[in-house]
Structures are given as structure tokens and as C-alpha cells.
């Protein structure tokens, strides 16, 4: 029996025996230990996968390992052995090959990190894919520094991938349009009729297309998901026997049906908000962002949307704070919500990935206790974190233009404030430029 197998069995037996009786602190530490072991096992799997690929290389022909075992490729053989998906098998081979024989010096900080078990193979792939290759305007040294910075952040995978893309955009703003077009070239929609009469829909949406489709689906399913009720609660959706996914599909079909039956095509599109700093817009250089999408877009795309739908200016001060509109009513207006969504970029709670369309506006100072309905007094929180604030006695405070989460006294970590930076890439760029 291999050492990895023995280790896994021993740890599994310990986990089954101890997990129910573990304290909160021990439970968290156990999860960290398991994650570290999982990264080491994944690294070992990557090394084995790379060796399988090496022994199955094309020049060996039918004498290659995969061919001798009847597999059409080393990826297919790894997939058959492990039961993993095709993308996972490809990633294991790619990671194992790069670690064994680094071909890109600029990736060395990430290679060292995955070799030491500090990051996972998925995180390594996110760094490599986000930073891309050196170019005439981006040196290998600059990318190496960026890779080292990303490794030190220890972010969740989705945020790590987004930050890697942001760093590439900061280093190579002139290439944003090319990367945007590359993503757009990968878009597709495929409808496959199945034997049981159903039709499978698969595809990829580029960020601009996703902003239209996701915005429409979010609007239809928001009441079910506990999202914002800008017009009023629709209890019919809340009590609807359909699943949220079925409501989403039915809404998409209804939108297409309305469009094809319209006398004037194309049908009116859902509003798409684009965000850009005034500085970048004035000099027609830099990057912009589509609200709710992680990828940046070119200034040309921003200008096209401005030509089609116009611009609604939202003025921010040097702290990234929108101007106040005063205390006039209990609920924030639609225009205020638009400004808050642009400023916060989603739920401000740490490690929360809920977009602005899933969030509610929380009054820092309750209106009933003298709080004002202005922009500085409202922050975006998803329903879970909004309930956490109200039910578990957490607080959101604003200090010197920044927002902070303050835990209640009975939380283990004490009342050490947790900063809540904006999730909006446009606002972060504005603050860095200032």
C-alpha cells in the first residue's frame, strides 16, 4: 500500500472519530490540514499524469502507454483512471509537466508555490491563464512579479482568477481590446435534440452578452433567491412550485417569444451598465467594466454603449464615495441603488461573490433611529450577510470613507474590524489612480 493511501486512510479514520466532538477552533484547523494534504495529493496526481503523458507522447505511436491501453489520448487515459472531468485531466497533465520541466521563467513563483503545496493546481492554472504570456509591452520580469504577488494573496479561486486578469490589464491596458475580442471569439450556443424529446442547451457567453442574459434572468428569479425588490415583492414567484432553474429557463423562453412576436425587432434589451473612470474616458485609454461581469472591456466598447444608451454620470470623491442625496425617504431610490451598486460592485462582505443584482441595500444607521437615506449610509449586502448583521448583531461602520465589518463581542476573534473594500474593479482602479 502506498504512503499516500495509508495517510488518507489514517486521516479519514481520525476524521470520522473526532469531527463530531471537535471544537470550532479544532474543526477549522482540521479543514486547513485536509486542504494542505489535498494539495499535496493533487501535486502527486499531476506528476503521475505528466509522466503518463510523457510515456504516451506522439512520437511513440502505438507503443505509447495510452495507445497500448486503448485510450485515444493521455488525457483520456487519466480521465478513465481517475474519473475526473476532461478539463481536470488536462490541467493535471499541464501542471505536472510545467512543475517537472518549467518552460516559462516568469511562472516560477507560481510553480514554486504549487510544488510546495501552498496553492492548488487550479489556483496555478488561474494565475497562468490570467497573466498570459509576455509581450512587447509586458516583460517576463513584470509577469514574474505579478505571479509572486498573486501567490501571496491566498485568495479563493474565483477572486484569484479575477485579480490575475486585473493585473494583466494594469500591465497591458493597450491589449484589453485584443483580449476582449479573443473572449468574444469563443462564444457559442449549441442546441442538441436528445432521444427523449428534450433539447440540451449549452454555450459560452462573452462578458458583454452575459450582462444582457444574466441581467434578465436575475430580474426574473431575484424574488425567489431573496434578492432586491426594487418594485415590490412578487409572492407568486416565492410560492411558485417550479425550481429557480426552471423559472430561469421559462423566463428566457418568454423573452425570446416576446422578441419573435414583436412587430419591431430586435426587442428592447435589458439595460447594461458600463463603468469607467472619467480620467480613462477623457483620454480614451485604459479599461472599463460591465456591471456584474469580472472581465474588463475596452474604452471602445464603453463608447459604443454610451452612444447607444447614453451616460449617467456618478461623481465619486477621492475615497471612492458617491455624493450624498440627503434624507428624504425611507427607501433608497432606483438612482441611488444604481450609484451604490456601481460603488460597491456586489456584496461587501469578505469572500462573498454575490453580484449587485442579488443584494439588498443595508442602512448603516437605521432610518428609525435617525439614519439618513443617502449614498454613504447605504451598502450592498446579500441576503445572508444582511441577516447576519441584523440577527447576529454585527455592525457596518464607515471610517474615513471606508467601510468596516465589526463582529459582536461573543465572536472568537473579538471585535477586530474587518475592512470591506469595494468589489467594483472600476472603483478600485479609481482609488489606485488617485
N, C-alpha and C positions, 0 to 999 in steps of 0.2 A: 504494500500500500504506500502511495506517495506521501511525502511530508505535507503537501498542501491538503490532501484528502484527510489525513489524520488531524490536521489543525482545524479543518472545517467541521469534522465530526465532534471533536472535543469542544469547540466553541458552541456548536449547536446544542450539545447536551447541557452545557453550563447555562446557556440562554434559557432553555426550556425550564430548567430547575429554578433559576434565580429571578427571571424577569418579573414575575407577578409580585414578588416580595421586595423588589428593588425600590429604593428611594428615588425621588425625582432627579437628584444630582447623579446618582449611580446610573439611572436609566439613560440620561443624556450622555454620560461618559461611555456607556456601553455602545450607544449608537455611533459615537465617534470612532471607537475601536473597530466596530464592524465595518465602517466606511473605509478605514485605513487598510484593513485586511482585504476588503473587496477591491481596492485599488491595486494592491499587490497581486491579487489573483488575476485581475484584468490585465496587468502588465505581463504576467506569465503567459496568459492566454494569447496576448498579442505576439509575444516572442515565438510561441509554438506555431501560431497561424502564419507568421512571416516565414518560418522555416518550411512549413507545408508549401507555401507559395514558391519558395526557392527551389524545393525539390520537384515542383510541378511547372517550372519555367518552360517557356515555349520551345526553346531550342532542344529540349529533351524529347519532344514529340510524344509518341505513345509510351515511351519509357518513363515519362514523368509520373509522379505519385498520384496526382488527381486522375490522370488518364487511365492508369493501371487499375484504379478502384472504380472506374466507370463514371466519374464526375466530369462534367463539361468544363470546369474551371476550378482553380484552387479556392475561390470564394464560395462556389457551390459545395465543395467538399467540407470546408469549415462550417458552412451553414448546416449541412446534413449532420455533421458530428455534434455540433453544439445546440442545434435547434434555434439558433439566433436568426434574426432577420438578415436579408441580403445587405442592407446598409451597415449593420453591425459587423458582419463578416468582413466587408471591405475595409471598415475602419480599423478592425483588429490587425489586418494584414498591413495596412498603410502605416499604422503606429508602430508595429513591431519592426517593420523594415527601416523606418526612419531612426528608431532608437538604436538598432543594431549597426546601421551604417548611415549616419547623418549626412544628408546631401545638401542641406541648407544651413549655413553657418548662422544666419540670423535667427533660426529657430532654436538655437542651442539652449537658451534659458528655459524654454518650454520642454525641450527634450530632457534636460536635467531634472526638471520638476516631475515629469511623468515617470522617469526612471527611478526617482527617489520615493515615488508613491505619494507625492504632495498633491498632485492633481490627477484626475481620471483621464482615460483615453478620449472620452467625449469632450472634456474640457480642452485637452490638447488639440483636438480636431477643430473646436470652436475658435481657438486662438489662431491656428494655421489658416482656417478659411476666412476669418475676419480680417486678418492683417494682409493676406495675399502675398504676392511676390514683390521684390524690389523693382523699381522702375527708374526712368531717367530723373524723376523728381523726388523719389523716395529711396534713400540709400539703405543697404543692408544693416549698417550700424544703427540707423534710426529705427528700423523694424526690430532689431535685437533689443534695443532699449524699451520699445513698446511691449515686446513679448515678456521681458523681465517685469515690467510694471503690471501687466495683466496677471502674471503668476502670483505676485504679491498681494493682489486684491482679495483672493479667495471668495469670489462671488458665486452665486448659483449659476447653473449652466446658461440659462436664457439671458441673464444680465451680463454674464461674461461675454457671450457671443455679441450682444448689442454693444458693449463697451469696446470690443475689438474692432467692430465696424466703425465706431465713432473715432477711435484713434487713427484708423486708416484715413478717414475723411479729414481729420485735422492735419495729418501729414501730407495729404494729397487732395486738396479741395478741387483742383482742376480735373481730377479723374472721376468726380462724382457722377457726371453725366454718362461717362462710359460704363461705370458700374451699374447705374440705373438702367441703362439700355440692355446690359447683359442680363439683369434680373428679368426685365420685360421680355427678353427673347426666350426665356424658359417657361413662359406662361402657356397653359394649355387647358382644355376641357375635353373630357372623353366620356361618352355615353355608351355603355355596353349592355346589350339586351341579354338577360340571363334566362336559362331554360325554364325557370318557374314563373316567367312572365314579368318579373321585376326588372328594373333597369338600374345598373350601378353607375353612379356619377363620381368621377374622380377628376382631379385637376390641380393646378397650381395657379395662384393669383399673385401678380406682382403687387407691390405696396399700393400703387395708385388704384388699381382695380379692387384690391381688398378693402380699401377705405370706403368705396361705394357699397359693396356687397355686405361687408361686416356691419357697416353703419345701419343698413336697412334691417338686417337680421337682429341686431342688438335692440333696435327700436321695437321690434315685434315681440321679442322674448324677455325684455327687461322686467316687466312686472312679475313674471314667473321666477326670475333669478333674484328678485329683491333689489333691482336696480333703481335708478332715479325715476320719479314720477313727476315729470315736468308739467304735464297737463292734468293728470289726475289718475288715481288708481283704477285699474281695469280688473275688477274682481272676476270677470268672465275668464280672463287668462289664468288667474291664480287658481281657480277651481276647475279649469279645463282638464278633462281626463287624459288628454294627449301628453306625451312626454315633451320636454323642452325641445329635443331634437326634432320631433315630429312637427311641432309648432314652427320651428325654423324652416323646415322643408316646405310646409304648406304656405308659409308666408312668401318664400321665394317663388313658388309656383304662382301664387296670386299676383305677385308683382309682374312676372312675365306675362301672365294672362291679361292684366290691365294694359300692359305695353302693346301687346299684339292687337288688342281690340281698340286701341286708341286711334282716333282719326288723324292725329298728328304725331308721327314718330320722329325721333325717339321719344319715349316717355320721359317726363321730368325726373331727373336724377336726384337722389338724396344729397343734401348739402355735404360737401367735402371741405373741411377746414385745413388750410395750409398755414404754417407758422414760419416766420422768417424775421430776423432782426432788421431794424431799419438800416443799420450800417451795411449789412450784406446786400440789402435791396438797392440802396443808393449807389453802391459801387459795382452792382451787377456781378458779384463774385462771392464765393463762399458756398454755403449749403442752406437748404430749407428742410422742412419736415411736414409730413402729412399727419394730422392729429390722429392718434390711435395706432400709427404704424411705427415700427422701430427703425426702419431703414431711412436714410437721408435721401433727398432728391435735389436735383439741380435747380439753380436760380431760373433757368429757362422754364422748367415745369411750374415753378411758383408764379412766374409772369403769365403763363398760359392760363392758370386757374384764375389769376387776378383779372385777366381780360375777359374770361367767360363769366365769372361770378362777382367780380368786384372785390375790394378790400375793406375789411372792418378793422381800423387801427385800434390796438390796445396798448396804451402807453405804460411802460414799466419804469420804476425808478432804479437806482443803482443796486438795490438789494434784490431785484427781480420781483418787486411787489407792484401789483396793479393799483391805480389810483382809486381812492375811496369814492363811493357814491352816496354815502350817508345812511342815516337810519330813517327809513320811510315806511317799511312794511315788514311783516314777519318773515316772508319767504324771499329768497334771492330771485331776482328777475331772470328771464332767459338770457338777456345780455350779460348779466353778472355771472351766471353759470358758465357762459361761453368764455368769459375772461378768466374765471377760476380754473376751468378745465385747461385752458391754454397755459396758465401759470404752473399748475401742479402736475399735469401730464398723466394723471391717474391717482390711485390711492397712495397717499403719502406714507402709509405705514411701512416700516422696514421689511424688505424682502417680499412685499406684496406686488403681484404683477397685474392686478385688476386695472383695466383701462378706465378712462374717464367716463365712458358710457355705462359702466357698471357701478358707478359711485354715487354717493349722496353727499350733499354739502352739509358739513358739520359746523355749527356756530361755536366758536371758541368760548365766547361768553354768552351764556344762554340769554335769549331775547327777553324772556320773562323776568330776568334779573338785571336788566339794563343794557344787555348786549346790543350791538348795532348790526343792522343788515348791510354791512359794507364788505368790500372785497377782502380786506385784510383780516376780517373777523370770520371768514368762511374758508374751510379747507375741504378737499376731497378725501373721503374715506369710503371704502367698500362697506357693504352692509355688516360683514363680520367685524371689522375693526370699528365701525361706528357703534355697534352694540357693545364691543369691548370697552369703549370709552364710557358709555352710559351705564352699563351694567356692572363693570368691574372696577369702576372708579379711577380709570386712567384719565389723564388730562392732556390737552394740547395747549402749549403756550407759545406766544410769539415774543422773541427777544432779539432786538436789533435787526429786524427784518427777516429773521429766520424762525422756523417752526420747530418745536421740540415735543416729543412724547415724554410725559412724566409718569412713571409707574406708581401704583398705590404703595403705601408703606409696607404692606404684607408680602410683596413680591421679593423673592430671594435676593435679587440684585440690588435691593434698596431703591431709593428714589433718584438714581442717577439718570439725568435726562438723556434721551436718545434723539439725535438730530434727525429731522425729516427733510432731506433735500428734495428739490423738485425732481420729478420723473421726466419732465419735459426736456428733451435734448436741446430745443431752441433756447430755453431759459438758461440752461447750463452753459451753452455757448455764449450767451449774452454776458453772464457773470464772469466767465473766463476772459472775454474780450475787454471787460471793464477793468 
